[in-house]
Amino acid sequence: MRRAVILWLAAANAAETFGPKTPLADRDAFVSLALTAAAANGTLSLPSLAYRRNGAAVPHALLYHPDIWRQAADRGRVPPIVLRPATMVISKGEVPAKFGRGYEASRTAIAVLRALRPSPALAAVAHLAAPSRPYACVMARIDSHLRYRMEKVPLAAVFAALRAKWPAPRVKALVVAMPRDLERNDQWPDGPWPGVAKTVEAGAAAVREYGPSTDPSFLKNVDVAAVVGERLDEELCGAADIFVGAGFSSSAVGVAHARWVLMRNDTYVYRRKGRTRDAELFEYVPPPPGYLDPKQRYPRARPRPRDVSTANRASRGRPARGRVGDVVL
């Protein structure tokens, strides 16, 4: 028995401790990193776990509950988080978490998502900010370089698509999660259903309102408040009864993918309908497993080959130019 304990301790000390090379972008990056460590029977380095926003790096312990993760790790469901520095540094390209599609549905992925619960301070803000159930969440959180798509798919079009799918309201409240710099309450239309309360910019607004009473460090600076607001949006939208996210947003599709792994119903993404300014809803379905390679992209339909033969050029009134292999009669 003593020999078995000694061998187990030696194996635990010899296990690699994984950590990211740069601060993580979102929750999906952490999930993929945790699955990478679990596949190698390794651990995660707490000093290297942080979430970036411009120049700010928010530590993992400020956002997520350590005790719940430790309980799951003691049961062997998730890799332990230790205080050691990382011995296996994983770069961004080695963690396939692009658009929330970097991991498959498995017992380990479900365990990681269930153990990744908000910290007590963040949970207190989420409790104060969460509307009455049932509620819906529209996640329009878009990166700065994709803001032009908000103009092509306006919020009024998304509300019209919701109204077309559910003419009668199924919820008591609607949460619209979006960045603060896009908040224009006077320009946003009324919600899709009359009589349903609408909250715009849920996460960041809740952090500014309830942050000082729960954890003053949430408002240390604008970037820290933005990171906390993003995590709060993921918490509110992940627990919503109906979720609709922008199909071209990494944050929204990441929430949709996590809901799909946890087998939660009523998970949709919206995209632009053709060349119009209308929005079209799709039930979220993950892409084929081939996308798990970070160097691959979605297979696109090949364009029809153009007829560039000599006869075709001549029929269009263009001068015929001979090529190798062309036969000009």
C-alpha positions in Angstrom: 0.0 0.0 0.0 2.8 2.4 0.9 4.6 1.6 -2.3 1.4 2.4 -4.3 1.1 5.8 -2.6 4.7 6.6 -3.3 4.3 5.7 -7.0 1.1 7.8 -7.2 2.8 10.8 -5.6 5.8 10.4 -8.0 3.4 10.3 -11.0 1.6 13.4 -9.7 4.8 15.3 -9.4 6.0 14.1 -12.8 2.7 15.3 -14.5 3.1 18.3 -16.7 1.5 21.6 -15.6 -0.2 23.3 -18.5 -0.5 27.0 -18.9 -1.2 29.4 -21.8 1.6 31.4 -23.4 -0.5 34.6 -23.4 -3.6 35.5 -21.4 -6.8 33.7 -22.4 -9.3 35.3 -24.6 -12.5 33.8 -23.2 -14.0 30.9 -21.4 -13.7 28.6 -24.5 -10.0 29.0 -24.5 -9.8 27.8 -20.9 -12.1 24.9 -21.6 -9.9 23.8 -24.5 -6.8 24.2 -22.3 -8.4 22.1 -19.5 -9.3 19.4 -22.0 -5.7 19.4 -23.3 -4.4 19.0 -19.8 -6.9 16.3 -19.0 -6.0 14.3 -22.1 -2.3 14.3 -20.9 -3.2 13.6 -17.2 -1.7 16.9 -16.3 -2.5 19.9 -14.2 -3.2 23.6 -14.7 -1.0 26.4 -13.5 -3.0 29.0 -11.6 -0.4 31.8 -11.8 -0.6 31.7 -15.6 -4.4 31.6 -15.9 -5.6 35.1 -16.7 -8.0 36.7 -19.1 -7.0 39.6 -21.3 -8.6 42.9 -22.3 -6.4 45.4 -24.0 -3.6 45.9 -21.4 -5.4 44.4 -18.4 -5.1 40.7 -17.3 -7.8 39.6 -14.9 -6.8 36.5 -12.8 -8.8 33.3 -13.0 -9.5 33.3 -9.3 -11.3 36.6 -9.5 -13.9 35.2 -12.0 -14.4 31.5 -11.1 -15.0 29.6 -7.9 -12.0 27.6 -6.8 -13.7 25.3 -4.4 -16.2 23.9 -6.9 -13.4 23.1 -9.3 -11.3 21.6 -6.5 -14.2 19.3 -5.6 -14.5 18.1 -9.2 -10.7 17.6 -9.4 -10.8 15.5 -6.2 -13.3 13.2 -7.9 -11.0 12.9 -11.0 -13.4 14.6 -13.3 -11.3 17.7 -14.2 -7.5 18.4 -14.1 -6.4 20.0 -10.8 -5.4 23.7 -10.7 -2.1 24.0 -8.8 0.1 26.9 -7.7 3.2 25.7 -9.6 4.4 27.6 -12.7 3.6 26.0 -16.1 6.0 23.4 -17.4 4.1 22.9 -20.6 3.3 26.3 -22.2 0.5 26.1 -24.8 0.4 28.8 -27.5 -2.8 30.2 -28.9 -2.6 28.1 -32.1 -2.3 24.9 -30.1 -5.6 25.5 -28.3 -8.3 25.1 -30.9 -11.0 27.3 -29.5 -11.9 29.4 -32.6 -15.5 30.5 -32.4 -16.3 28.1 -29.5 -15.9 25.0 -31.7 -12.7 23.7 -30.3 -13.9 20.8 -28.3 -16.3 17.9 -28.7 -19.1 16.9 -26.4 -17.7 14.4 -23.9 -17.9 13.6 -20.2 -14.8 15.6 -19.5 -16.1 18.6 -21.4 -19.4 18.4 -19.5 -17.5 18.1 -16.2 -15.3 21.1 -17.1 -18.3 23.3 -17.9 -20.2 22.3 -14.8 -17.2 22.9 -12.6 -16.4 26.3 -14.1 -18.8 28.2 -11.9 -18.5 32.0 -11.2 -16.7 33.2 -8.1 -18.9 34.2 -5.1 -18.6 37.9 -5.9 -19.5 37.3 -9.6 -22.3 35.0 -8.6 -23.7 37.7 -6.3 -23.8 40.1 -9.2 -25.4 37.5 -11.5 -28.1 36.9 -8.9 -28.9 40.6 -8.6 -28.8 41.1 -12.4 -30.7 38.0 -13.5 -34.4 38.7 -14.5 -37.4 36.7 -13.5 -37.7 33.3 -15.3 -38.4 32.4 -17.9 -36.2 34.9 -19.8 -34.5 35.1 -23.2 -31.1 36.4 -24.1 -29.9 38.0 -27.3 -26.1 38.1 -27.4 -24.8 40.7 -29.8 -21.3 41.0 -28.3 -19.1 41.5 -31.3 -15.4 42.2 -31.6 -14.3 45.6 -32.7 -13.2 44.5 -36.1 -16.6 43.0 -36.8 -18.8 46.0 -35.8 -19.7 46.7 -39.4 -21.8 43.5 -39.3 -24.1 45.1 -36.7 -25.1 47.6 -39.3 -25.8 44.8 -41.8 -27.9 42.8 -39.2 -29.5 45.5 -37.1 -31.1 44.7 -33.8 -34.5 45.5 -35.2 -34.1 42.7 -37.7 -33.2 40.2 -34.9 -36.3 41.3 -33.0 -38.4 40.8 -36.1 -37.0 37.3 -36.5 -37.8 36.5 -32.9 -41.3 37.8 -33.3 -41.8 35.7 -36.5 -40.7 32.5 -34.7 -42.6 33.1 -31.5 -45.6 35.4 -32.2 -46.7 35.0 -28.6 -44.1 35.7 -25.9 -42.8 32.7 -24.1 -40.7 34.7 -21.6 -41.2 37.4 -19.0 -38.0 39.3 -19.8 -35.4 39.8 -22.5 -31.6 40.4 -21.9 -29.6 42.0 -24.7 -25.9 41.5 -24.1 -23.7 43.9 -26.1 -20.6 46.1 -25.6 -21.0 49.4 -23.8 -19.8 51.5 -26.8 -22.7 50.2 -28.8 -25.4 51.1 -26.3 -27.9 53.6 -27.7 -31.1 53.1 -25.8 -32.8 55.8 -27.8 -32.0 54.1 -31.1 -32.8 50.5 -30.2 -36.4 49.6 -31.0 -38.7 48.1 -28.5 -38.4 44.5 -27.7 -39.9 41.8 -30.0 -42.9 41.3 -27.7 -45.0 44.0 -26.0 -45.1 43.8 -22.3 -41.8 42.0 -22.0 -39.1 43.9 -20.1 -35.9 44.6 -22.1 -32.4 45.0 -20.5 -29.6 46.3 -22.8 -25.9 45.8 -22.1 -26.6 43.4 -19.3 -23.2 42.3 -18.1 -21.2 45.5 -18.0 -24.2 47.6 -16.7 -24.7 45.1 -13.9 -21.0 45.2 -13.0 -21.1 49.0 -12.8 -24.3 48.9 -10.7 -23.6 46.0 -8.3 -19.8 45.7 -8.5 -19.0 48.2 -5.6 -21.2 46.3 -3.2 -19.8 42.8 -4.1 -16.2 43.2 -5.0 -14.6 46.7 -5.6 -11.8 45.1 -7.7 -14.3 44.5 -10.4 -14.2 48.3 -11.1 -10.4 48.6 -10.8 -10.3 50.1 -14.4 -12.4 50.0 -17.5 -10.7 46.9 -19.0 -11.2 44.8 -15.8 -14.9 45.8 -15.7 -15.2 44.8 -19.4 -13.7 41.3 -18.8 -16.0 40.8 -15.7 -18.9 42.0 -17.8 -18.1 39.5 -20.6 -18.0 36.6 -18.1 -21.3 37.8 -16.6 -22.9 37.9 -20.0 -21.8 34.3 -20.5 -23.3 33.3 -17.2 -26.6 35.1 -17.8 -27.0 33.9 -21.4 -25.8 30.4 -20.7 -28.6 30.0 -18.1 -31.3 31.6 -20.2 -34.4 29.7 -21.3 -34.0 30.9 -24.9 -30.7 31.9 -26.3 -30.1 33.7 -29.6 -26.5 34.8 -30.5 -24.8 36.4 -33.4 -23.4 33.6 -35.7 -20.4 35.7 -36.5 -19.4 36.4 -32.9 -16.9 34.2 -31.1 -18.5 35.0 -27.7 -22.0 34.2 -28.8 -21.1 31.0 -30.7 -19.0 30.0 -27.7 -22.0 30.3 -25.4 -24.2 28.4 -27.9 -21.6 25.6 -28.1 -21.4 25.3 -24.4 -25.2 25.1 -24.2 -25.2 22.4 -26.9 -22.6 20.4 -24.9 -24.8 20.6 -21.8 -27.8 19.6 -23.9 -29.9 22.8 -23.3 -32.8 23.4 -25.6 -33.8 26.6 -27.5 -30.2 27.5 -28.6 -30.1 29.6 -31.8 -27.7 31.7 -33.8 -28.7 34.4 -36.3 -27.1 35.5 -39.5 -27.8 37.9 -42.3 -30.5 36.6 -44.7 -29.0 36.8 -48.2 -28.1 40.3 -49.2 -31.0 41.9 -47.3 -30.8 43.5 -43.9 -33.1 40.8 -42.4 -31.9 38.3 -39.8 -32.5 34.6 -40.1 -32.5 32.2 -37.1 -30.8 28.8 -37.1 -30.8 26.2 -34.4 -27.2 25.8 -33.3 -25.5 22.7 -34.6 -21.7 22.3 -34.3 -19.6 21.9 -37.4 -18.1 18.6 -38.4 -15.2 17.2 -36.3 -12.7 18.1 -39.0 -13.0 21.7 -37.9 -11.2 20.7 -34.6 -7.9 21.2 -36.5 -7.1 24.9 -35.9 -5.5 25.2 -39.3 -8.6 24.0 -41.1 -11.6 26.2 -42.0 -15.1 25.5 -42.9 -15.3 23.7 -46.3 -16.7 26.2 -48.7 -18.5 25.4 -51.9 -16.1 25.6 -54.8 -17.0 28.2 -57.4 -18.1 27.0 -60.8 -15.2 26.8 -63.2 -15.1 29.6 -65.7 -15.0 28.6 -69.3 -11.9 30.3 -70.6 -11.5 28.4 -73.8 -10.5 30.1 -77.0 -13.9 29.5 -78.6 -15.7 31.1 -75.6 -13.5 34.2 -75.6 -14.1 34.6 -79.3 -17.9 34.3 -78.9 -17.8 37.1 -76.4 -16.0 39.4 -78.8 -12.7 39.1 -77.0 -9.5 38.3 -79.0 -8.7 34.6 -78.8 -5.4 33.9 -77.1 -4.0 30.4 -77.6 -2.8 28.4 -74.6 -0.8 25.3 -74.3 -3.2 22.5 -75.2 -5.7 24.7 -77.1 -6.7 23.5 -80.5 -7.8 26.4 -82.7 -9.7 25.3 -85.8 
